[in-house]
Amino acid sequence: MESTDHLAEHITIDQIIQKIWTNCSGLGKEGNKSTKNILTDEEIMYVLALIRQEEDQTPTIRELVLEDPNIIEIDGPVTVVGDIFAKIGDLLRIFEYGGLPPSTTYLFLGNYVDHGYRGIEVICLLYAYKIKYPKAIYLLRGNHEFKSVNRICGFFYECKKRYCVRVWKAFAKSFQYLSAAAIINDSIFCTHGGIIPELLQKDGLETLSSIPRVVDGTDNPLLLNMCFSSPSPKISSFSPNEISYGTHFGMKALTTFLNVHSFSAIVRSHSLQEDGFKAHFGGLCTTVFSAANFREAHSNFGAILQISEFNEIEHKQFSSCVKYSRKNKVKFGF
């Protein structure tokens, strides 16, 4: 693949966005399995800023995500999206229903790739919108944005089969720059997986804010553990995750974290939910999962959360290839 300037001469971010919308809007359930390439090699490399004309002053995705701190502060209203898992159809319908940026501000909680057929289109569309509207799209890192995970869970194979290994390596490098967490309305802590013991210290958030996102090209253990953590009603504090990284956290650990940092609740993703979302510990923790009919073995709803400037949350559910349906309004907090 040639990374020469002349290849980028006629490529624009608007063109890439339009091309994905035009070619992916009608894919449907069966079309999502298609491996037909939507973007050219050069268009992907343009999104990743590996090819650019000298006079092209478009910011790079690396520059923009690194401008966002490790912990992003966002004011509502904001729409929060959970795991997408390469389902471009679900992502497009979320934008159609929730509104396109910049009219709607979005926070994505990670897991954009793997376990699906269109991870490349998903991440390219999100990166393109981030480049075009950097203050309307915020992207956190999920556990599937770690090279050690997406190497074996599908994204490596997707890139290799449809393009080449170099494309996977370029995406894997870009994932290392994504933020770890966000705080909405100075009140709601958002991350992909959950809390870990280090965050219960008074300086826990300062520690998270200051750690480098890339350490000698390897995965940072604190970020990795956060991305794999999950709530559990069976424990009060923390217990090790026997299957992988991270920990399980209980009610006592959560309330300690909220009290130490003066938060009202946390929002996370990472875990499949049959209804697309689930409230834990009396609403102090909410999980949102946005991939409907995950891996086609589950008939789960997908969902998004719309959080107002007053910390009200509206859950909106959808099923695969069906319009959005039920909604429920609650208020976060003690």
VOGU-3710 file (C-alpha; in Angstrom, 3 decimals, decimal comma):
1> mestdhlaeh> 0,000/0,000/0,000  1,570/3,278/-1,118  1,422/6,112/1,427  2,230/8,916/-0,983  0,771/12,411/-0,919  -0,767/12,270/-4,375  -3,112/9,480/-3,266  -4,853/11,887/-0,876  -5,347/14,628/-3,449  -9,092/14,120/-3,888
11> itidqiiqki> -9,996/12,601/-0,504  -11,981/14,552/2,091  -13,542/13,684/5,436  -16,995/14,630/4,105  -16,516/12,233/1,212  -15,666/9,377/3,566  -18,680/10,060/5,802  -21,016/10,196/2,813  -19,563/7,034/1,312  -20,138/5,022/4,490
21> wtncsglgke> -23,703/6,304/4,853  -24,535/5,664/1,201  -23,144/2,148/1,085  -24,019/0,904/4,570  -27,486/2,341/5,248  -29,262/-0,487/3,427  -27,080/-3,397/4,454  -29,599/-4,888/6,839  -29,099/-8,041/8,838  -27,706/-10,209/6,039
31> gnkstknilt> -25,728/-7,429/4,400  -23,782/-6,883/7,593  -22,093/-10,198/6,861  -20,781/-8,962/3,529  -17,041/-8,464/3,275  -17,318/-6,088/0,329  -14,991/-3,154/0,885  -16,707/0,210/1,227  -13,603/2,388/1,586  -10,428/2,237/-0,439
41> deeimyvlal> -7,055/1,597/1,158  -6,191/5,243/0,625  -9,372/6,508/2,297  -8,634/4,448/5,401  -5,077/5,716/5,474  -6,407/9,264/5,088  -8,666/8,887/8,144  -5,653/7,619/10,086  -3,555/10,520/8,713  -0,951/8,231/7,187
51> irqeedqtpt> -1,377/10,050/3,902  -2,120/13,773/3,619  -1,365/16,549/1,192  1,026/19,136/2,641  -1,568/21,875/2,186  -4,271/19,781/3,882  -4,621/21,297/7,361  -7,281/18,838/8,524  -6,440/17,826/12,123  -5,379/14,220/12,586
61> irelvledpn> -7,313/11,773/14,720  -4,238/11,352/16,919  -4,037/15,094/17,561  -7,732/15,361/18,362  -8,051/12,420/20,745  -4,872/13,468/22,537  -6,378/16,938/23,016  -9,033/15,177/25,087  -7,617/14,382/28,539  -7,598/10,901/30,038
71> iieidgpvtv> -10,756/11,940/31,898  -13,000/14,079/29,686  -15,422/16,566/31,248  -18,702/16,952/29,350  -21,821/19,008/30,038  -25,226/17,555/29,232  -27,269/16,977/27,274  -25,222/14,072/25,925  -26,110/10,730/24,361  -24,117/7,784/25,721
81> vgdifakigd> -23,528/4,745/23,509  -22,307/1,359/24,696  -20,658/-1,513/22,850  -21,142/-1,436/19,062  -19,070/-4,506/18,117  -18,692/-3,763/14,397  -22,458/-3,411/13,764  -22,495/-0,481/11,368  -26,267/-0,753/10,873  -26,902/-0,185/14,570
91> llrifeyggl> -24,500/2,758/14,624  -26,227/4,448/11,678  -29,664/3,984/13,241  -28,384/5,460/16,502  -27,295/8,554/14,584  -30,589/8,664/12,676  -32,613/8,511/15,866  -30,419/10,507/18,226  -29,432/13,158/15,709  -26,227/13,761/13,835
101> ppsttylflg> -23,298/15,621/15,329  -22,860/18,479/16,022  -26,572/18,909/16,881  -26,198/16,000/19,313  -23,171/15,399/21,520  -22,139/11,752/21,821  -20,017/9,835/24,291  -19,022/6,356/23,119  -17,858/3,938/25,811  -15,695/1,681/23,648
111> nyvdhgyrgi> -15,782/-1,763/22,000  -16,173/-0,513/18,459  -14,612/-3,560/16,789  -14,541/-7,394/17,012  -17,337/-9,981/16,922  -18,735/-8,476/13,714  -18,132/-7,799/10,049  -17,944/-4,007/9,790  -15,508/-2,839/12,448  -13,525/-0,885/9,865
121> evicllyayk> -16,565/1,131/8,784  -17,638/1,698/12,396  -14,314/3,094/13,545  -13,716/5,066/10,332  -17,108/6,773/10,639  -16,507/7,612/14,298  -13,016/8,910/13,561  -14,325/10,955/10,620  -17,001/12,574/12,799  -14,411/13,197/15,515
131> ikypkaiyll> -12,198/14,953/12,989  -15,107/17,025/11,640  -16,803/17,778/14,991  -14,207/17,247/17,744  -16,395/18,753/20,494  -19,458/16,687/19,605  -17,928/13,194/19,547  -15,989/11,708/22,448  -14,455/8,249/22,249  -13,373/6,119/25,201
141> rgnhefksvn> -11,281/2,999/25,016  -12,904/-0,384/25,592  -11,226/-3,695/26,249  -11,529/-4,573/22,556  -9,440/-1,528/21,697  -6,438/-3,294/23,203  -4,193/-5,010/20,694  -3,968/-8,145/22,815  -7,758/-8,544/22,566  -8,655/-7,519/19,004
151> ricgffyeck> -5,764/-9,618/17,714  -7,760/-12,743/18,587  -11,411/-11,616/18,606  -11,988/-10,788/14,967  -10,684/-7,346/14,041  -7,241/-8,568/13,029  -8,838/-11,140/10,733  -11,251/-8,547/9,305  -8,408/-6,170/8,446  -6,180/-8,912/7,065
161> krycvrvwka> -8,905/-10,470/4,928  -10,385/-7,253/3,579  -7,251/-5,098/3,369  -3,892/-5,985/4,933  -2,144/-6,410/8,279  -0,771/-2,874/8,037  -4,322/-1,524/8,333  -4,845/-3,460/11,574  -1,549/-2,206/12,979  -2,492/1,384/12,146
171> faksfqylsa> -5,877/1,071/13,873  -4,321/-0,692/16,867  -1,894/2,186/17,300  -4,688/4,755/17,090  -6,666/2,976/19,819  -3,833/3,568/22,279  -4,576/7,298/22,296  -8,245/7,034/23,306  -9,363/8,414/26,673  -10,100/6,242/29,706
181> aaiindsifc> -13,122/7,940/31,266  -15,500/10,897/31,184  -17,450/12,906/33,748  -20,867/14,252/32,755  -22,238/17,343/34,545  -19,481/17,070/37,183  -21,576/14,224/38,571  -21,713/11,012/36,520  -18,508/9,025/36,038  -18,390/7,114/32,748
191> thggiipell> -15,941/4,433/31,696  -15,975/1,224/29,709  -15,757/-1,414/32,423  -15,865/-0,005/35,910  -13,938/0,978/38,992  -10,834/-0,648/40,470  -9,297/-0,342/43,969  -6,815/2,353/42,927  -9,678/4,738/42,134  -10,980/4,705/45,718
201> qkdgletlss> -8,027/6,778/46,879  -8,520/10,544/47,118  -5,889/11,009/44,425  -7,221/8,113/42,348  -8,597/10,301/39,575  -5,410/12,365/39,499  -3,460/9,133/39,056  -5,739/8,100/36,209  -5,465/11,530/34,600  -1,680/11,528/34,678
211> iprvvdgtdn> -0,814/8,055/33,435  0,500/7,808/29,873  -1,929/6,109/27,529  0,936/4,285/25,823  3,816/2,807/27,819  6,587/1,651/25,515  3,961/0,395/23,096  2,399/-1,964/25,657  -0,991/-1,965/27,323  -1,190/0,051/30,530
221> plllnmcfss> -2,297/-2,331/33,329  -4,446/0,253/35,135  -6,402/1,067/31,984  -6,651/-2,604/31,082  -8,038/-3,527/34,497  -10,604/-0,711/34,369  -11,823/-1,909/30,980  -12,422/-5,446/32,258  -14,129/-4,573/35,561  -17,792/-5,369/36,212
231> pspkissfsp> -20,386/-4,844/38,977  -21,468/-7,821/41,063  -24,331/-8,054/43,585  -22,608/-11,020/45,254  -19,802/-9,020/46,860  -19,501/-5,796/48,829  -16,009/-4,613/47,950  -13,753/-6,083/45,244  -12,948/-9,594/44,077  -10,600/-10,746/41,302
241> neisygthfg> -11,952/-11,503/37,856  -11,190/-15,208/37,550  -11,504/-15,256/33,758  -9,477/-12,251/32,651  -8,144/-8,899/33,823  -9,910/-6,480/36,125  -12,082/-6,994/39,171  -15,682/-7,356/40,221  -16,904/-4,479/42,378  -19,784/-4,432/44,832
251> mkalttflnv> -22,063/-1,894/46,497  -19,624/-0,884/49,236  -16,801/-0,278/46,772  -19,100/1,747/44,526  -20,526/3,961/47,274  -17,024/4,584/48,618  -15,887/5,671/45,159  -18,908/7,944/44,702  -18,501/9,533/48,132  -14,745/10,075/47,823
261> hsfsaivrsh> -15,133/11,882/44,503  -18,577/13,485/45,051  -20,236/11,669/42,156  -23,887/10,640/41,982  -23,535/7,547/39,775  -21,442/5,729/37,202  -22,312/4,647/33,663  -20,448/1,817/31,974  -20,831/-0,719/29,176  -18,788/-3,921/28,607
271> slqedgfkah> -21,540/-6,393/29,601  -24,299/-7,824/27,408  -27,759/-6,841/28,668  -30,942/-8,467/27,402  -32,814/-5,146/27,572  -29,860/-3,120/26,286  -29,359/-1,509/29,693  -29,494/-2,431/33,354  -29,497/-0,481/36,604  -27,339/-1,911/39,383
281> fgglcttvfs> -27,231/-1,065/43,089  -30,444/0,930/43,087  -29,487/2,994/40,053  -26,044/4,052/41,274  -24,501/2,135/38,369  -26,023/1,711/34,907  -24,793/-0,548/32,114  -25,607/0,318/28,488  -25,072/-2,130/25,620  -25,773/-0,876/22,095
291> aanfreahsn> -25,240/-3,941/19,864  -28,668/-5,483/19,260  -28,860/-9,253/18,705  -25,226/-9,571/19,690  -23,443/-12,167/17,555  -26,923/-13,354/16,467  -26,879/-15,886/19,307  -28,656/-13,419/21,579  -32,006/-11,750/20,931  -31,067/-8,808/23,126
301> fgailqisef> -32,157/-5,230/22,657  -29,610/-2,519/22,054  -29,921/0,766/23,919  -28,593/4,287/24,236  -28,798/6,679/27,167  -29,723/10,333/26,782  -28,532/12,306/29,808  -29,840/15,817/30,375  -28,058/18,728/32,018  -30,052/17,822/35,160
311> neiehkqfss> -28,751/14,220/35,250  -32,045/12,806/34,024  -31,535/9,776/31,848  -33,798/8,465/29,132  -33,179/4,869/28,071  -34,062/4,171/24,456  -34,150/0,570/23,282  -34,066/-0,932/19,819  -33,971/-4,388/18,302  -32,007/-5,367/15,226
321> cvkysrknkv> -33,558/-3,927/12,045  -36,549/-2,610/14,036  -37,266/1,009/14,892  -36,590/2,318/18,386  -39,276/1,439/20,878  -39,636/1,567/24,633  -38,269/4,388/26,708  -38,058/4,995/30,405  -37,173/8,113/32,344  -35,348/8,011/35,673
331> kfgf> -33,005/10,245/37,624  -29,514/9,296/38,709  -28,304/9,864/42,229  -28,758/9,002/45,860
//
